[in-house]
């Protein structure tokens, strides 16, 4: 059974900017990612104490998803994320810590899908979730997997996209898919929105 769905909203985080539906909602001249993401957290008056214990990948995914799900009441929102580096940013920290005393607080983030758990806890989601590793942004795979979830009635909405952090570089593009919206849920529109600054 095919369900007609659309892209409702989208968010980019890159180059010291957070852009929601094409409009810049936060900009900083921070010199590094940790300073930038901390400033964004404070600017949005976010109240989630566990944020400061998260790794960089989870912080990036958390802030992007928070902009999109802040007023969302649908708990059957699936999460379909992807990136290129997996959790390498945190894996390197864990490996360095192994030479001294390994930190359980770092170890817990040595899987990229931990960010999905953080988002699910924050927004009380009871949903399907998946985290894929691709060489580059793969709109076709995101489209096909999300379409299958809707066809199988495994989700009422979906938060999908790309969150990547590695060696100080970061890039997030998340979008919400639901039964109404202004963009078609298609590989072409996903790619076009990803390329949009």
C-alpha positions as CSV (number, residue, x, y, z in Angstrom):
1,X,0.0,0.0,0.0
2,X,1.6,3.2,-1.1
3,X,1.2,6.2,1.2
4,X,1.6,9.7,-0.3
5,X,4.0,11.8,1.8
6,X,5.8,15.1,1.6
7,X,8.8,16.9,3.0
8,X,7.4,19.2,5.7
9,X,10.4,21.0,7.1
10,X,14.2,20.8,6.8
11,X,17.3,22.0,8.7
12,X,20.9,22.5,7.8
13,X,23.8,23.0,10.2
14,X,27.1,23.8,8.5
15,X,29.6,26.7,8.3
16,X,28.7,28.1,11.7
17,X,25.0,28.5,10.7
18,X,21.7,26.8,11.4
19,X,19.2,27.2,8.6
20,X,15.6,26.2,9.1
21,X,13.4,26.0,5.9
22,X,15.9,28.2,4.0
23,X,16.0,30.9,6.8
24,X,19.1,31.4,9.0
25,X,18.0,31.1,12.6
26,X,21.4,31.1,14.2
27,X,24.9,32.2,13.2
28,X,28.1,32.3,15.1
29,X,31.7,33.2,14.6
30,X,32.9,30.4,16.8
31,X,36.3,29.0,16.0
32,X,35.5,25.3,16.5
33,X,32.5,23.0,16.5
34,X,32.2,22.5,20.3
35,X,32.0,26.3,20.8
36,X,29.5,26.7,18.0
37,X,27.2,24.0,19.1
38,X,27.3,25.1,22.8
39,X,26.4,28.7,21.7
40,X,23.5,27.3,19.6
41,X,22.3,25.3,22.6
42,X,22.3,28.4,24.8
43,X,20.8,30.7,22.1
44,X,17.7,28.4,21.8
45,X,17.3,28.2,25.6
46,X,17.4,24.5,25.3
47,X,16.8,22.7,28.6
48,X,18.4,19.3,28.5
49,X,21.3,18.8,31.0
50,X,22.5,15.6,29.4
51,X,23.5,17.6,26.3
52,X,26.9,18.5,27.8
53,X,27.8,14.8,28.3
54,X,27.0,13.9,24.6
55,X,29.7,13.4,21.9
56,X,29.9,15.8,19.0
57,X,27.8,13.7,16.7
58,X,25.0,13.4,19.2
59,X,25.1,17.2,19.9
60,X,24.9,18.0,16.1
61,X,21.9,15.6,15.6
62,X,20.3,16.7,18.8
63,X,20.3,20.5,17.9
64,X,19.1,19.9,14.3
65,X,16.3,17.5,15.4
66,X,15.3,19.8,18.2
67,X,14.6,22.6,15.7
68,X,12.4,20.3,13.6
69,X,10.6,18.4,16.4
70,X,10.2,21.1,19.0
71,X,6.4,21.2,18.7
72,X,6.0,17.7,17.3
73,X,3.4,15.6,19.2
74,X,3.5,12.5,16.9
75,X,5.4,9.8,18.9
76,X,5.5,7.4,15.9
77,X,8.1,9.5,14.1
78,X,10.7,7.1,12.6
79,X,14.4,8.2,12.6
80,X,16.4,7.4,9.4
81,X,19.9,8.9,9.6
82,X,23.2,8.5,7.7
83,X,26.7,9.7,7.5
84,X,30.2,9.0,6.2
85,X,32.3,8.8,9.3
86,X,30.2,6.7,11.6
87,X,31.3,7.5,15.2
88,X,35.0,7.9,14.3
89,X,35.2,11.3,16.0
90,X,34.4,9.6,19.3
91,X,36.2,6.4,18.5
92,X,39.5,8.3,18.3
93,X,38.9,9.8,21.7
94,X,38.1,6.4,23.2
95,X,41.2,4.9,21.6
96,X,43.4,7.7,23.1
97,X,41.8,7.2,26.5
98,X,42.7,3.5,26.3
99,X,46.3,4.5,26.9
100,X,45.4,6.0,30.2
101,X,42.0,5.0,31.8
102,X,39.1,4.4,29.4
103,X,36.1,6.6,30.2
104,X,32.7,4.9,30.1
105,X,31.2,8.3,29.3
106,X,33.1,8.3,26.0
107,X,32.7,4.6,25.3
108,X,28.9,4.8,25.3
109,X,29.1,7.1,22.2
110,X,31.2,4.7,20.1
111,X,28.2,3.8,18.0
112,X,26.7,6.3,15.6
113,X,23.1,5.3,16.4
114,X,23.4,6.5,20.0
115,X,22.3,9.9,18.7
116,X,19.0,8.3,17.7
117,X,18.5,7.2,21.3
118,X,19.2,10.7,22.6
119,X,16.6,12.2,20.2
120,X,14.1,9.5,21.1
121,X,14.5,10.2,24.8
122,X,14.2,13.9,24.3
123,X,11.1,13.7,22.2
124,X,9.6,10.5,23.7
125,X,9.5,8.8,20.3
126,X,8.3,5.2,20.1
127,X,9.4,4.5,16.6
128,X,11.5,2.6,14.1
129,X,15.1,3.9,13.6
130,X,18.1,3.2,11.5
131,X,21.5,4.7,11.0
132,X,23.3,4.0,7.7
133,X,27.0,4.6,6.7
134,X,27.5,5.8,3.1
135,X,30.5,7.2,1.2
136,X,28.5,10.4,0.6
137,X,25.0,11.7,1.0
138,X,22.7,9.1,-0.5
139,X,19.2,10.6,-1.1
140,X,18.0,7.5,-3.0
141,X,18.7,5.2,0.0
142,X,17.0,7.5,2.4
143,X,14.0,7.9,0.1
144,X,13.6,4.1,-0.4
145,X,14.0,3.1,3.2
146,X,11.6,5.9,4.4
147,X,9.0,5.0,1.7
148,X,9.2,1.4,2.8
149,X,8.4,2.4,6.4
150,X,5.4,4.4,5.4
151,X,4.2,1.6,3.0
152,X,4.5,-0.9,5.9
153,X,2.7,1.5,8.2
154,X,5.6,1.5,10.5
155,X,5.6,5.3,10.9
156,X,3.2,8.2,10.8
157,X,6.1,10.7,10.3
158,X,9.9,10.3,9.7
159,X,12.9,12.5,10.6
160,X,15.6,11.7,8.0
161,X,18.9,12.9,6.7
162,X,22.6,13.2,7.2
163,X,24.6,14.1,10.3
164,X,28.4,13.9,10.0
165,X,31.2,15.0,12.3
166,X,34.9,14.2,11.8
167,X,38.2,16.0,12.5
168,X,36.5,19.3,13.3
169,X,34.3,19.3,10.2
170,X,30.5,18.9,10.5
171,X,27.5,18.8,8.3
172,X,23.9,18.2,9.2
173,X,20.8,18.1,6.9
174,X,17.6,16.7,8.5
175,X,14.1,16.8,7.1
176,X,10.7,15.7,8.3
177,X,8.5,13.6,6.1
178,X,4.7,13.5,6.7
179,X,1.3,13.5,5.1
180,X,1.4,17.2,4.2
181,X,4.1,19.5,3.1
182,X,5.4,21.8,0.4
183,X,8.0,19.6,-1.2
184,X,7.5,16.2,-2.8
185,X,9.1,13.3,-1.0
186,X,11.4,12.3,-3.9
187,X,15.1,11.7,-4.5
188,X,15.2,14.8,-6.6
189,X,13.8,17.1,-3.9
190,X,15.8,15.5,-1.2
191,X,19.0,16.1,-3.2
192,X,18.0,19.6,-4.1
193,X,17.2,20.6,-0.5
194,X,20.5,19.0,0.7
195,X,22.4,21.2,-1.8
196,X,20.6,24.3,-0.8
197,X,22.7,26.5,1.4
